[in-house]
Amino acid sequence: TAARCRQRAVVGLEDRPRDRQADPAPRRRMAPDARRDHILDAAARLILAEGVSAASMEQLGRAAGVSKALVYAYFPGPVELLATLLEREQRAFRATGRRLLEQAKDFESAVRLTTAAYLDHVATRGLLIERLLNEPGIAGIMADAERADRITDRVAKERIFVLGRLHVVSGGRIDRRQDQRTV
């Protein structure tokens, strides 16, 4: 009889719903910057898969595995979220270009490195950027950001110009000490 009671207890446990036990992954708290990036990453995946029209705050929250309210806590609306995503993509591309320019030993390598980076960027992120740039609400927001970025781009262009000048003067060899004095 005691064995039957234990058997019933075991069978009873197996027949109960496992809603608490079947929780796929425990929730974890992310740092605000990491959560923001997580939402932007999910937005990029959603836009690549379904287009900008699918990027409602509810869909973005679902894609990121968070509530719509949490998405609104980080971004006032979908246009601002998409503009932030585009700014992040452009900022990453410019940072890569600047890093490669710093590594360039001469004008030719500067052109080769930056061209390869550009082609890679277009191949991997081009569709996303195209879709974001075609969104009318983002155009106005991005115009302001582009004005500020022109200053940064001017510095990079001046570096390319200096490398090109040194390339001509030195016959293709650049002394790093001379390069640093010139810039």
Salt bridges, closest charged atoms under 4 A:
ASP37 OD1 - ARG88 NH1 3.78
ASP41 OD1 - ARG88 NH2 2.79
GLU58 OE2 - ARG62 NH2 3.01
GLU89 OE2 - ARG88 NH2 3.95
GLU89 OE2 - ARG125 NH2 2.74
GLU102 OE2 - ARG159 NE 3.52
GLU108 OE2 - ARG112 NH2 2.93
ASP144 OD1 - ARG147 NH1 2.69
ASP149 OD2 - ARG94 NH2 2.89
ASP175 OD2 - ARG177 NH2 3.20
ASP179 OD2 - ARG159 NH1 3.15
ASP179 OD2 - ARG176 NH1 2.93
